[in-house]
Amino acid sequence: MHHTRLGAAWRACVLGLSLCLPLGAHAATFAKGADVSWVDQEESAGYKFYNSSGVATDPFVLLKNIGVNAIRLRVWVNPSSGWNNGADVLYKAKRAVAQGQSIMIDFHYSDSWADPSQQTKPSDWSGHTYAQLKTDVYNHTYNTLNYLKSNGVTVQWVQVGNEINSGMLWPEGSTSNFSQLAGLINSGYSATKAVFPSASVILHLANGYNNTVFRWFFDGVKNAGASWDVIGMSHYPAASSWSTTNAQLATNMSDMVSRYGKSVMICEIGMDWTQAATAKSMIADTMTKVQALGSKGLGVFYWEPEAYPGWQNYTMGALNGNGQFTSAMDPF
């Protein structure tokens, strides 16, 4: 049946009757995603994941069955533990691809966590000049993506930096010098397009509700000549005030689309696992607001829904103590 449908679609395409998309393309699919970068580290520690009947099941299968059609994976340059290095990312990416899930790669350009409070250069790059750092970013981005590609993984979205409100690769790439930050961004952008010409490059900031910060940052990198395709946001509203924060998020998303002509993606979303019912309402509302942007609203990714309560001191997964997904994942 699939072959028949594809054959008919291909004939229509050849005859000029419809838009031709390569097989496996997800061009118009709204991304209902999850960042599961911790998943194999949890598995190696002995954790298992269970369906609603209590049967241990591959977590990528569980997520697919919930409706998750995209997976986000972070990359660290030379992590001391090995987790989130190239080989580890490939292992998880292949498991996602086996379930038909699209892939987002999130480059931290660090050996560990990068976010607004820390953007530490990889130890191997620590003494490098700004010119060398641009080459480092290009080579690391290119080599990682090419490694995935050569192993059968197609990447649809690439984050050049993670929550770069204050820049990246401090001090050279901090927002105190938008010109240098734009140069580093463009190295990542060029490397991405060299491997995956149709992949979308995302610039990702925390606090998606904060229009003032987003305008300041994107005006800065735009005026400095940075290239990007998608504006990415993190969104972790408080359970008590999420509807207000969601309204601010919607205002900011609409402004980003009109001000820069770019698409928008919620790259991270979450809420404490004990607030599952509230999280369900918040996420459903967020999805509605992103989808209201039409083709400019690309998707929503839950951050580490498979984190057991308290794993790595994190409590904002979407798993209960029995290793089953909570109702927070219902909107997917």
VOVORO-208783 format. One record per residue (C-alpha): x, y, z; chain. Coordinates in steps of 0.1 Angstrom, whole numbers, plus 5000, padded with zeros to 4 digits. Example, Ala and Ser with C-alpha at 12.3 -4.5 7.8 and 13.67 -1.06 7.14 Angstrom:
2
PT|5123|4955|5078|A
PT|5137|4989|5071|A
# end
This chain:
332
PT|5000|5000|5000|A
PT|5028|5024|5009|A
PT|5046|5016|4976|A
PT|5014|5023|4957|A
PT|5008|5056|4974|A
PT|5044|5067|4969|A
PT|5043|5056|4933|A
PT|5012|5076|4926|A
PT|5026|5106|4944|A
PT|5058|5103|4924|A
PT|5040|5101|4891|A
PT|5020|5132|4900|A
PT|5052|5149|4909|A
PT|5069|5140|4876|A
PT|5038|5152|4858|A
PT|5040|5185|4876|A
PT|5008|5179|4894|A
PT|5021|5184|4929|A
PT|5050|5197|4950|A
PT|5080|5173|4947|A
PT|5095|5164|4981|A
PT|5123|5138|4986|A
PT|5111|5106|5003|A
PT|5114|5110|5041|A
PT|5110|5148|5039|A
PT|5090|5163|5068|A
PT|5087|5198|5053|A
PT|5052|5207|5065|A
PT|5051|5184|5096|A
PT|5047|5203|5129|A
PT|5075|5191|5152|A
PT|5062|5175|5184|A
PT|5096|5169|5199|A
PT|5116|5158|5229|A
PT|5152|5163|5240|A
PT|5163|5129|5253|A
PT|5200|5134|5256|A
PT|5201|5118|5290|A
PT|5183|5086|5279|A
PT|5213|5062|5274|A
PT|5230|5075|5305|A
PT|5199|5066|5324|A
PT|5198|5032|5308|A
PT|5234|5026|5317|A
PT|5226|5034|5353|A
PT|5199|5006|5352|A
PT|5168|5026|5346|A
PT|5141|5013|5323|A
PT|5110|5029|5308|A
PT|5075|5015|5309|A
PT|5043|5017|5289|A
PT|5009|5023|5306|A
PT|5006|4986|5312|A
PT|5039|4985|5331|A
PT|5058|4967|5303|A
PT|5094|4977|5298|A
PT|5097|4994|5264|A
PT|5123|5012|5243|A
PT|5119|5048|5252|A
PT|5120|5060|5216|A
PT|5091|5036|5208|A
PT|5072|5050|5238|A
PT|5077|5085|5226|A
PT|5067|5076|5191|A
PT|5035|5060|5203|A
PT|5027|5092|5223|A
PT|5031|5112|5191|A
PT|5067|5125|5194|A
PT|5080|5128|5158|A
PT|5112|5147|5165|A
PT|5142|5142|5188|A
PT|5167|5169|5200|A
PT|5202|5159|5210|A
PT|5229|5181|5226|A
PT|5266|5179|5215|A
PT|5295|5186|5238|A
PT|5330|5190|5223|A
PT|5352|5168|5246|A
PT|5331|5158|5277|A
PT|5351|5141|5304|A
PT|5324|5115|5308|A
PT|5319|5108|5271|A
PT|5282|5114|5273|A
PT|5270|5138|5245|A
PT|5301|5133|5224|A
PT|5299|5124|5187|A
PT|5296|5087|5191|A
PT|5270|5090|5219|A
PT|5249|5114|5198|A
PT|5251|5090|5168|A
PT|5239|5061|5190|A
PT|5208|5081|5201|A
PT|5202|5096|5167|A
PT|5201|5062|5150|A
PT|5176|5049|5176|A
PT|5154|5080|5168|A
PT|5158|5075|5130|A
PT|5147|5039|5134|A
PT|5114|5052|5147|A
PT|5110|5077|5118|A
PT|5117|5107|5140|A
PT|5134|5138|5127|A
PT|5166|5151|5143|A
PT|5176|5184|5158|A
PT|5213|5188|5168|A
PT|5220|5213|5196|A
PT|5257|5224|5196|A
PT|5267|5238|5230|A
PT|5303|5246|5218|A
PT|5315|5236|5253|A
PT|5327|5205|5271|A
PT|5297|5207|5294|A
PT|5265|5227|5299|A
PT|5261|5260|5281|A
PT|5234|5285|5290|A
PT|5230|5322|5298|A
PT|5251|5318|5330|A
PT|5280|5298|5315|A
PT|5294|5296|5280|A
PT|5328|5281|5287|A
PT|5351|5274|5258|A
PT|5361|5237|5253|A
PT|5394|5230|5269|A
PT|5410|5222|5236|A
PT|5401|5256|5223|A
PT|5409|5276|5254|A
PT|5441|5294|5242|A
PT|5428|5300|5207|A
PT|5425|5334|5191|A
PT|5392|5347|5178|A
PT|5402|5337|5142|A
PT|5411|5302|5154|A
PT|5377|5300|5173|A
PT|5359|5307|5141|A
PT|5377|5277|5125|A
PT|5371|5256|5155|A
PT|5334|5262|5153|A
PT|5333|5255|5116|A
PT|5353|5222|5119|A
PT|5335|5209|5150|A
PT|5301|5216|5134|A
PT|5311|5202|5100|A
PT|5328|5171|5113|A
PT|5300|5162|5137|A
PT|5272|5167|5111|A
PT|5292|5149|5085|A
PT|5299|5120|5109|A
PT|5261|5117|5114|A
PT|5254|5120|5077|A
PT|5280|5093|5068|A
PT|5263|5070|5093|A
PT|5229|5074|5077|A
PT|5214|5102|5099|A
PT|5198|5132|5082|A
PT|5196|5163|5104|A
PT|5167|5187|5099|A
PT|5175|5214|5124|A
PT|5208|5226|5139|A
PT|5212|5249|5169|A
PT|5243|5270|5166|A
PT|5248|5275|5204|A
PT|5225|5268|5233|A
PT|5206|5295|5251|A
PT|5230|5322|5238|A
PT|5213|5352|5254|A
PT|5248|5363|5266|A
PT|5267|5349|5236|A
PT|5289|5319|5235|A
PT|5326|5309|5237|A
PT|5333|5336|5263|A
PT|5349|5361|5263|A
PT|5354|5364|5225|A
PT|5319|5355|5215|A
PT|5300|5374|5243|A
PT|5272|5398|5235|A
PT|5295|5426|5244|A
PT|5309|5422|5209|A
PT|5280|5414|5185|A
PT|5304|5415|5155|A
PT|5325|5387|5169|A
PT|5295|5367|5180|A
PT|5280|5370|5145|A
PT|5313|5357|5130|A
PT|5311|5326|5152|A
PT|5274|5321|5144|A
PT|5282|5324|5106|A
PT|5309|5297|5110|A
PT|5283|5273|5124|A
PT|5258|5283|5098|A
PT|5282|5278|5069|A
PT|5294|5244|5082|A
PT|5257|5233|5086|A
PT|5248|5242|5051|A
PT|5279|5226|5037|A
PT|5268|5192|5051|A
PT|5230|5196|5050|A
PT|5220|5224|5026|A
PT|5183|5221|5035|A
PT|5188|5220|5073|A
PT|5175|5250|5092|A
PT|5199|5268|5115|A
PT|5184|5279|5149|A
PT|5196|5307|5172|A
PT|5182|5297|5206|A
PT|5176|5320|5236|A
PT|5162|5313|5271|A
PT|5131|5331|5284|A
PT|5109|5331|5253|A
PT|5084|5354|5271|A
PT|5109|5383|5272|A
PT|5104|5404|5241|A
PT|5128|5431|5252|A
PT|5157|5407|5254|A
PT|5148|5390|5221|A
PT|5146|5423|5202|A
PT|5180|5434|5218|A
PT|5197|5402|5209|A
PT|5184|5397|5174|A
PT|5187|5433|5164|A
PT|5224|5430|5176|A
PT|5232|5399|5156|A
PT|5212|5410|5125|A
PT|5230|5444|5124|A
PT|5263|5425|5128|A
PT|5255|5404|5097|A
PT|5247|5370|5113|A
PT|5228|5344|5093|A
PT|5201|5322|5107|A
PT|5168|5306|5097|A
PT|5148|5300|5129|A
PT|5144|5318|5163|A
PT|5145|5292|5190|A
PT|5131|5297|5225|A
PT|5131|5280|5259|A
PT|5098|5282|5279|A
PT|5096|5271|5315|A
PT|5066|5290|5330|A
PT|5057|5288|5367|A
PT|5027|5265|5373|A
PT|5009|5294|5391|A
PT|5012|5319|5363|A
PT|5017|5300|5331|A
PT|4987|5315|5313|A
PT|5002|5350|5317|A
PT|5036|5339|5306|A
PT|5021|5320|5276|A
PT|5004|5352|5265|A
PT|5038|5370|5267|A
PT|5053|5341|5247|A
PT|5027|5344|5220|A
PT|5033|5382|5217|A
PT|5070|5377|5214|A
PT|5067|5349|5188|A
PT|5044|5370|5166|A
PT|5069|5399|5169|A
PT|5098|5378|5160|A
PT|5080|5365|5129|A
PT|5070|5400|5118|A
PT|5102|5418|5128|A
PT|5127|5394|5113|A
PT|5107|5373|5089|A
PT|5119|5341|5106|A
PT|5102|5310|5118|A
PT|5099|5302|5155|A
PT|5105|5270|5174|A
PT|5100|5262|5211|A
PT|5132|5242|5216|A
PT|5127|5235|5253|A
PT|5096|5234|5274|A
PT|5089|5218|5308|A
PT|5073|5219|5342|A
PT|5078|5200|5375|A
PT|5067|5163|5371|A
PT|5043|5167|5401|A
PT|5024|5193|5382|A
PT|5015|5170|5352|A
PT|4979|5182|5348|A
PT|4990|5219|5348|A
PT|5019|5210|5324|A
PT|4994|5193|5301|A
PT|4973|5225|5299|A
PT|5003|5247|5295|A
PT|5019|5226|5267|A
PT|4986|5222|5248|A
PT|4981|5260|5249|A
PT|5017|5266|5238|A
PT|5012|5242|5209|A
PT|4980|5261|5199|A
PT|4999|5294|5200|A
PT|5028|5281|5179|A
PT|5005|5265|5154|A
PT|4986|5298|5151|A
PT|5017|5312|5134|A
PT|5010|5290|5104|A
PT|5040|5279|5085|A
PT|5062|5301|5107|A
PT|5054|5281|5138|A
PT|5076|5250|5135|A
PT|5072|5230|5167|A
PT|5075|5223|5204|A
PT|5102|5202|5222|A
PT|5098|5189|5258|A
PT|5132|5190|5275|A
PT|5142|5156|5289|A
PT|5107|5141|5295|A
PT|5123|5107|5301|A
PT|5142|5121|5332|A
PT|5132|5101|5363|A
PT|5121|5123|5391|A
PT|5153|5137|5407|A
PT|5176|5123|5381|A
PT|5207|5145|5381|A
PT|5187|5167|5406|A
PT|5163|5175|5378|A
PT|5126|5175|5386|A
PT|5110|5188|5354|A
PT|5109|5156|5334|A
PT|5075|5140|5324|A
PT|5080|5106|5340|A
PT|5065|5093|5372|A
PT|5083|5072|5398|A
PT|5073|5041|5380|A
PT|5090|5051|5348|A
PT|5058|5059|5329|A
PT|5051|5091|5310|A
PT|5027|5115|5328|A
PT|4997|5133|5313|A
PT|5021|5162|5306|A
PT|5029|5144|5274|A
PT|4993|5141|5263|A
PT|4994|5172|5240|A
PT|5020|5154|5218|A
# end
